[in-house]
Amino acid sequence: MSKKFRIGIVGCGTISDMHAQAIQQSKNAELVSVFSRSEKNACRVGEKYETKWSVDWDEFISDPNLDAVSICTPNGNHLDYGKKAAEAGKHVILEKPIEVTLKRAKELVNVCNKNNVQLAVIYQNRFIAEVEELKRQIDKNKLGTLFMGDAYIKWFRSQEYYDSGAWRGTFELDGGGVLINQAIHTIDLLQWLMGDVETVFGQVGTFTHERMEGEDNAVATLCFKNGAIGVIVGSTSVQPAQSRRIELHGEKGSAVIDDNNVKISLKGESSKENEKSENIDAKSTGSSSPLGGFSIELHKKQFEAIVDAINNNEIPPVSGKESIKSLAIVLAIYESSKTNAMVKMDDFINP
């Protein structure tokens, strides 16, 4: 068996446990170290996963046994650590989103390219087997020409959740609220399945939470470049939390993703439903706990795919450049809500 790809984790907050477990269970990777500015957190994660831990960045990043870093810091710190890692010759893996502004996201993509290292962003929902199959069917024109694609993320996060970290719900470190944190996974799936977005019109607001700069509710209408239309609805105020849902409609039929279950209904045929789920139902994932109900299986699948791509000198899924698409949609909704005007995506991404 070939040598395992050696990964270190940057940031030892809540999501680091998911990354650590996924790396440790991957067939082609191993966890070799963790870093945090907090000695308490670094020690906790290092001892829990029986690996080296450090609060000294130079010591951590200069390790010759380190092939890549998996960055689990608040969103607004991704560029800072990613840039340092790339300049040290380490490949960069990020928890979503890539960053909180397009300028910072593009700078990170550019610095990784300049230093000849790969950049990948974790969007593990693309690795749900039934969603992967749906993507193949859409690419084969199974649903015909798509004319509508909608995403609904009506979840609940308590006030205690937002109060649990000073960065949560801030523009500087979180990037906003429900859209950039909770809904962006589903927004990524929507644009991956439907195609690139041409225009966005949105409204956001904060209705049920206090002490947060970002939004807890948002709605937006989209026009896709293929001519289709759609909507995005996001909330962390809904009780009880609803299952995440994507609805796709084409000339030959429709597909619905309800949590991780996919149902395809074609004209003239009985509906086909695959109820197998690789994750726990959205009654947990949409609840107050940010990791409630999550399995590591999808993270593990993406980590394995990333490592395979890097070892084969290929662009990994989801690349930094690819991940900018979902971030841009979120930021365009914010911009539209501020200006009360439609945003043209091409002009917004490349002003």
C-alpha positions in Angstrom: 0.0 0.0 0.0 1.3 3.5 -0.9 2.2 5.9 1.9 -0.7 7.7 3.4 -1.2 11.4 2.8 -0.3 13.3 6.0 -2.7 16.1 7.1 -2.6 18.5 10.0 -5.6 20.4 11.4 -5.6 24.1 11.9 -8.2 25.3 14.5 -9.5 23.0 17.2 -13.1 24.2 17.6 -16.3 22.2 17.0 -15.8 21.2 13.4 -12.3 19.9 13.9 -13.6 16.7 15.4 -15.5 16.0 12.2 -12.3 16.5 10.2 -10.1 14.5 12.6 -12.4 11.5 12.5 -12.8 11.7 8.7 -9.1 11.9 8.2 -8.4 9.0 10.6 -10.9 6.8 8.9 -9.8 7.6 5.3 -8.1 4.9 3.5 -5.4 7.2 2.0 -4.8 9.8 4.7 -3.6 10.1 8.3 -3.8 12.8 10.9 -0.3 13.8 12.0 -0.8 17.0 14.0 -3.1 19.7 15.2 -2.6 23.5 15.8 -4.6 26.0 17.8 -3.9 29.3 19.4 -5.7 27.9 22.4 -3.5 25.5 24.4 -6.6 24.0 25.9 -8.2 23.2 22.6 -5.0 22.0 21.0 -4.3 19.7 23.9 -7.9 18.4 23.9 -7.9 17.5 20.2 -4.3 16.3 20.1 -4.8 13.9 23.0 -8.3 12.8 21.9 -6.9 11.7 18.5 -3.4 10.6 19.8 -1.5 13.0 17.6 1.0 15.9 18.0 -0.4 19.2 19.0 1.0 22.7 19.0 0.3 26.3 19.7 3.5 27.4 17.8 2.6 28.0 14.2 6.1 27.9 12.9 6.7 24.6 14.6 3.5 23.2 13.2 3.8 24.3 9.6 7.5 23.6 9.2 7.1 19.9 9.9 8.6 18.0 6.9 6.1 15.2 7.5 3.2 17.5 6.8 1.7 17.3 3.3 -1.5 19.4 3.8 -3.5 21.4 6.3 -7.2 21.1 7.0 -8.3 24.6 8.1 -11.2 24.6 10.7 -10.9 28.2 11.9 -13.7 30.8 11.6 -14.5 31.6 8.0 -12.9 35.0 8.0 -9.5 33.5 9.0 -9.3 31.1 6.1 -7.1 33.4 3.9 -4.7 34.1 6.7 -3.9 30.5 7.5 -4.3 29.3 4.0 -1.8 31.8 2.6 0.8 30.8 5.3 0.3 27.1 4.5 0.5 27.6 0.8 3.7 29.7 1.1 5.1 26.8 3.2 4.4 24.4 0.3 1.4 22.6 2.0 -1.8 21.8 0.2 -4.8 23.5 1.6 -8.2 22.0 2.6 -10.9 24.3 4.0 -14.1 23.9 5.8 -16.8 25.8 3.9 -17.1 28.6 2.8 -13.8 29.4 1.2 -13.8 32.9 2.8 -16.2 35.8 3.6 -15.5 38.1 0.7 -14.8 37.5 -3.0 -11.6 39.5 -2.7 -10.2 37.3 0.0 -11.4 34.2 -1.7 -9.7 35.1 -5.0 -6.5 36.0 -3.1 -6.4 32.6 -1.6 -7.0 30.9 -4.9 -4.2 33.0 -6.4 -1.7 32.3 -3.7 -2.3 28.6 -3.9 -1.8 28.7 -7.6 1.4 30.8 -7.3 2.9 28.3 -4.8 1.8 25.3 -6.9 -0.4 23.7 -4.1 -3.9 22.5 -4.4 -6.9 24.1 -2.7 -10.1 22.2 -1.9 -13.2 23.3 0.1 -15.4 20.8 2.0 -18.9 20.5 0.5 -19.5 17.0 1.6 -23.2 16.9 0.5 -22.0 16.5 -3.1 -20.8 13.1 -2.0 -24.2 11.7 -1.0 -24.5 8.7 -3.3 -28.0 9.5 -4.4 -27.2 13.1 -5.2 -24.1 12.0 -7.2 -26.5 9.7 -9.2 -29.0 12.5 -9.7 -26.2 14.7 -11.1 -25.3 12.0 -13.6 -28.9 11.7 -14.6 -29.3 15.4 -15.1 -26.1 15.5 -17.2 -27.6 12.7 -19.3 -30.7 14.9 -19.8 -32.9 12.5 -17.9 -35.1 15.4 -16.6 -34.9 17.2 -19.9 -34.4 21.0 -20.1 -34.5 22.3 -16.5 -36.8 25.3 -16.0 -37.0 25.6 -12.2 -34.8 24.9 -9.2 -35.6 25.7 -5.6 -33.8 25.4 -2.3 -35.4 25.5 1.1 -33.4 25.4 4.4 -35.8 26.1 7.3 -33.8 25.2 10.3 -33.4 26.3 13.9 -30.5 27.7 15.9 -31.0 28.9 19.5 -29.8 32.2 20.8 -27.3 30.2 22.9 -25.8 28.9 19.7 -25.0 32.4 18.4 -23.8 33.4 21.9 -21.5 30.4 22.2 -18.8 32.0 20.0 -18.0 35.7 19.6 -17.5 35.1 15.9 -20.9 33.6 15.2 -23.2 35.7 13.1 -20.5 38.4 12.6 -19.6 39.8 9.2 -15.9 39.8 9.8 -15.4 36.2 10.9 -18.7 34.4 10.0 -19.5 36.4 6.9 -23.1 36.8 7.8 -25.8 34.5 9.1 -27.9 31.6 7.9 -27.0 31.9 4.2 -23.2 31.8 4.5 -23.1 29.4 7.4 -26.0 26.9 7.3 -27.6 27.3 3.8 -24.4 27.5 1.7 -24.2 23.7 1.5 -27.6 23.5 -0.1 -26.9 26.6 -2.3 -23.8 24.8 -3.5 -25.9 21.7 -4.4 -28.5 23.8 -6.2 -26.1 25.6 -8.5 -24.1 22.4 -9.0 -27.2 20.6 -10.2 -28.9 23.5 -12.0 -25.9 25.3 -13.5 -24.5 28.8 -13.1 -26.6 31.6 -11.9 -27.1 34.7 -14.1 -29.0 37.1 -11.8 -30.1 37.3 -8.1 -32.6 39.4 -6.2 -32.9 38.9 -2.5 -34.1 40.2 0.9 -32.6 39.3 4.2 -33.4 40.2 7.8 -32.9 39.3 11.5 -36.2 38.5 13.2 -35.8 36.1 16.1 -32.2 36.4 17.4 -30.3 39.1 19.2 -26.7 40.2 19.2 -25.9 39.1 15.7 -24.9 41.2 12.7 -25.9 38.7 10.1 -29.4 37.5 9.0 -31.5 34.7 10.5 -33.9 34.7 7.6 -33.5 35.2 3.8 -35.3 34.8 0.5 -34.0 35.2 -3.0 -35.1 34.7 -6.6 -32.6 33.4 -9.2 -32.3 33.3 -12.9 -29.9 30.6 -14.2 -27.8 31.0 -17.3 -29.7 28.1 -18.9 -32.9 30.1 -18.7 -34.3 28.4 -15.6 -35.7 30.3 -12.6 -35.7 29.4 -8.9 -35.8 30.5 -5.3 -33.7 30.1 -2.2 -35.3 30.3 1.3 -33.1 30.1 4.4 -33.9 30.4 8.1 -32.5 29.5 11.5 -35.8 30.6 13.2 -38.2 27.8 12.2 -39.6 25.6 15.0 -39.7 22.7 14.6 -36.8 22.6 12.1 -37.8 21.3 8.7 -35.8 18.9 6.4 -33.5 20.5 3.9 -35.2 20.3 0.5 -34.2 21.0 -3.1 -36.8 20.8 -5.9 -35.7 20.5 -9.6 -38.2 20.6 -12.5 -37.5 19.8 -16.1 -39.5 19.2 -19.2 -39.3 15.4 -18.8 -39.9 15.2 -15.0 -38.9 16.4 -11.5 -36.4 15.5 -8.8 -36.7 16.2 -5.1 -33.9 16.0 -2.5 -35.6 15.8 0.9 -32.8 15.8 3.5 -30.5 13.2 1.8 -33.3 11.2 0.1 -33.7 11.6 -3.7 -37.0 11.1 -5.5 -37.2 11.2 -9.3 -40.6 11.4 -11.0 -40.7 11.2 -14.8 -43.6 11.8 -17.2 -45.3 8.5 -17.9 -43.5 6.6 -15.2 -44.2 5.8 -11.6 -41.9 7.7 -9.2 -38.6 6.2 -8.2 -37.4 6.8 -4.7 -34.2 5.8 -3.0 -34.7 6.2 0.7 -31.2 5.2 1.7 -29.5 7.9 3.6 -25.9 8.3 4.5 -26.7 10.9 7.2 -29.1 11.3 10.0 -32.4 13.0 9.2 -32.8 16.7 9.2 -34.7 16.7 12.4 -31.2 16.5 13.9 -29.1 18.4 11.3 -31.6 21.3 11.3 -31.7 21.5 15.1 -30.0 23.8 17.5 -26.8 21.8 17.6 -24.6 22.6 14.6 -23.3 19.0 14.3 -26.5 17.3 15.6 -27.1 14.1 13.6 -24.1 14.3 11.3 -22.2 11.3 10.2 -18.5 11.6 9.1 -19.0 9.3 6.1 -19.5 12.1 3.6 -16.5 14.1 4.9 -14.5 10.9 4.7 -15.5 10.4 1.1 -14.5 13.9 0.1 -11.2 13.7 1.9 -10.4 10.5 0.1 -11.4 12.1 -3.2 -9.2 15.2 -2.5 -6.2 13.1 -1.6 -6.6 10.9 -4.7 -6.8 14.0 -6.9 -3.7 15.6 -5.3 -1.8 12.3 -5.7 -2.7 12.1 -9.3 -1.9 15.8 -9.9 -5.5 16.6 -10.7 -7.8 19.4 -9.5 -9.6 18.2 -6.4 -13.3 18.4 -5.7 -14.5 21.0 -4.8 -11.7 23.3 -5.9 -11.1 26.8 -4.6 -12.3 28.3 -7.9 -15.4 26.1 -7.9 -16.3 27.0 -4.3 -16.4 30.7 -5.2 -19.6 30.1 -7.1 -21.7 29.4 -4.0 -20.0 32.2 -2.0 -20.8 34.6 -4.8 -24.5 33.7 -4.7 -24.7 34.3 -1.0 -22.8 37.6 -1.2 -25.0 38.7 -4.2 -28.1 38.1 -2.1 -26.6 40.3 0.6 -25.8 43.0 -1.9 -29.2 42.9 -3.5 -30.9 43.2 -0.1 -28.8 46.3 0.7 -29.5 48.0 -2.6 -33.0 46.6 -3.3 -31.8 45.8 -6.8 -31.2 42.8 -9.0 -27.5 41.7 -9.1 -25.9 40.4 -12.3 -23.6 37.6 -11.2 -20.9 38.0 -13.9 -20.5 41.7 -13.1 -20.6 41.0 -9.4 -17.9 38.3 -9.5 -15.7 40.2 -12.0 -16.4 43.9 -11.5 
